[in-house]
Each structure stands twice: as structure tokens, then as C-alpha cells.
Amino acid sequence: MIPEQLRNLEGAHMINFDPYPVTPYLHAIMEGLFYRKELYDWITTHIEQAESIATFGCAGGEETFAFLWALGASEAIGIDKDEGSIKRARELHSAILAETNKSLRDMTHQPESVSTNVSDWWNTRVVDFGRTGILKQDPKDIFVVGDITQPTNLLSNHYDIALVEYVLYHIWPNENGVRQAIAEMARIVKPAGIVAALEVVQYGDNPRVNFETLFEQTGLRQLFPTEEFPHKSEGLPQLNIAPVSGIAATYIYQKVES
Ligand SMILES: C[S@@+](CC[C@H](N)C(=O)[O-])C[C@H]1O[C@@H](n2cnc3c(N)ncnc32)[C@H](O)[C@@H]1O
């Protein structure tokens, strides 16, 4: 679903698509897609589409919007324990709604402005995204404050896919907390639904974490083999997250139909 002209742009999150400025939608999707390009290549290679998604440790919402976009979903829930992040995610939702409404108005009044270049392609996608219904929902129902190491009140057997990205390793070495987070993702996905994770499994002098065992103990079935690759991140000082250099791994598991 990522068009070639965007796939091939290095550092595309820095680009202004003249005459359109970097709008909230563009910012959310670009940041989601290009800061996490490996993740989206990985997820869209294995999972073609989903109607409803859950993002555990969603931070400021960019990841949730990019997943919605990449998987063609129309329903989402994002949960994070950090109240400031959830506030930003809700504000992002409101800003994207305003932008989408403007794009719809522009297209109604100037349909001749829609052409095939990247700017107009993007403008068309904004309109398509606005039609999915996600923007008609109250952002308070989409982005919620919660601790994923504790039971949540999210709906059971409801989502097609639950994703967690670079969150479980912050919870480690609280093994029970990680197990509870995985069990919660397994609970909320539909039968045959997907639980997917991209996590740092080893860094510094710390021993390698065997997340596979925890997934398997939750009764999930591995759908694709674990893939490992080198990981380096500059950290997020605003969230007290230190720079990390180590090994990351991807996991895709499935809820067994009863
Ligand atoms: C490195 S950030 C990753 C954010 C997002 N997944 C991404 O990749 O952009 C880790 C996030 O996990 C959240 N987090 C850490 N422990 C959590 C917990 N127990 N429950 C909910 N969120 C948690 C943090 O607040 C932070 O927003």
C-alpha cells in the first residue's frame, strides 16, 4: 500500500510536499511510516489488511495512525500509561479530522486540482482516510490511559490485530508484567486474530530475553518465524528512554480458534 514514489524517499519526513505544508495527517503517517519503515515493511509483508487494530504502548498516536493507514483499518484503540502521550494522541486525532474536512471541502470546490503527482495523490488519500469512520469517533474512545501490565477493560475477542512495538523491553525484567501484557493482547483479539511484536531482545550487558516462551505460555501459536536484526536507537529523553544498541526481534503469533 506504500506507493513507490514515497517508499524511495530517504528522510521523507523532512519533506514539504509543495504546495501542501507538512500537515498533521502527513506528519502522523510520514512519521509512522518512515521512522518505522522496517516495521511497516515487515507487517505489510505478513499481514495484508485488518479492520480493527489495537496498539499497546501507543505513545503520541503516530504509530496507531500509520498502522490504520498501512492495514486499511477503520477502527483502533491505542493504550499507553503516559497521560501526556495520550493527550497528544487525542490532539493529533482532532487535528487530522480538521485537515480531512478541509481536504474534502477543497475537493468539492476544486475537483480539477486532483492530478497524479505526489501532492495530489496524498490529498486524495487524506480524503479516503476521512471516509473510513475513524475520525468520526471520539478520540477519548480511541486513545486511553492504561497500564498494559494490568488487566484492562478493552473488549474481548474484538480486534483483528494487537501490536506492541518497543514497549515490552521497558517492562522487562518484570516477567509477570510482560506475560500479562501478552495475555491481554491475546484476550482482546478475535479467534484467529494476530498478536504481533517488535521488541529489543538484547542490549548492553543484559542477557537476551526469550519473549517466545512468554508468547507460547499464553497459548498463542507462532504464525511466522522470529526474525532478528541489529537495533540502534537514539532514545527519547522526554520519556526518560535512554539510547539503545543491541538486537531487536519480530514476532507474529495467532490466537488459536476454540
Ligand atoms: C519507546 S516508546 C514506543 C512507543 C510506540 N510503540 C512507538 O514505537 O512509537 C514506549 C512507550 O511504551 C509506554 N509504556 C511503557 N510501559 C508501559 C505500560 N506498562 N503500560 C502502557 N504503556 C507503557 C511508554 O509510555 C511509551 O509511550
The ligand as a Gaussian input file, in Angstrom:
#p B3LYP/6-31G(d) Opt

LIG

0 1
 C        9.731000       3.578000      23.148000
 S        8.066000       4.119000      23.347000
 C        7.351000       3.294000      21.947000
 C        6.095000       3.951000      21.515000
 C        5.476000       3.357000      20.259000
 N        5.156000       1.958000      20.392000
 C        6.385000       3.595000      19.086000
 O        7.108000       2.694000      18.701000
 O        6.391000       4.721000      18.606000
 C        7.461000       3.160000      24.705000
 C        6.044000       3.526000      25.122000
 O        5.539000       2.491000      25.973000
 C        4.803000       3.087000      27.011000
 N        4.763000       2.137000      28.133000
 C        5.810000       1.634000      28.836000
 N        5.367000       0.798000      29.794000
 C        4.012000       0.764000      29.685000
 C        2.981000       0.094000      30.420000
 N        3.264000      -0.709000      31.453000
 N        1.693000       0.277000      30.035000
 C        1.398000       1.096000      28.996000
 N        2.331000       1.773000      28.270000
 C        3.622000       1.608000      28.619000
 C        5.565000       4.374000      27.306000
 O        4.766000       5.317000      27.993000
 C        5.960000       4.827000      25.901000
 O        4.974000       5.653000      25.307000

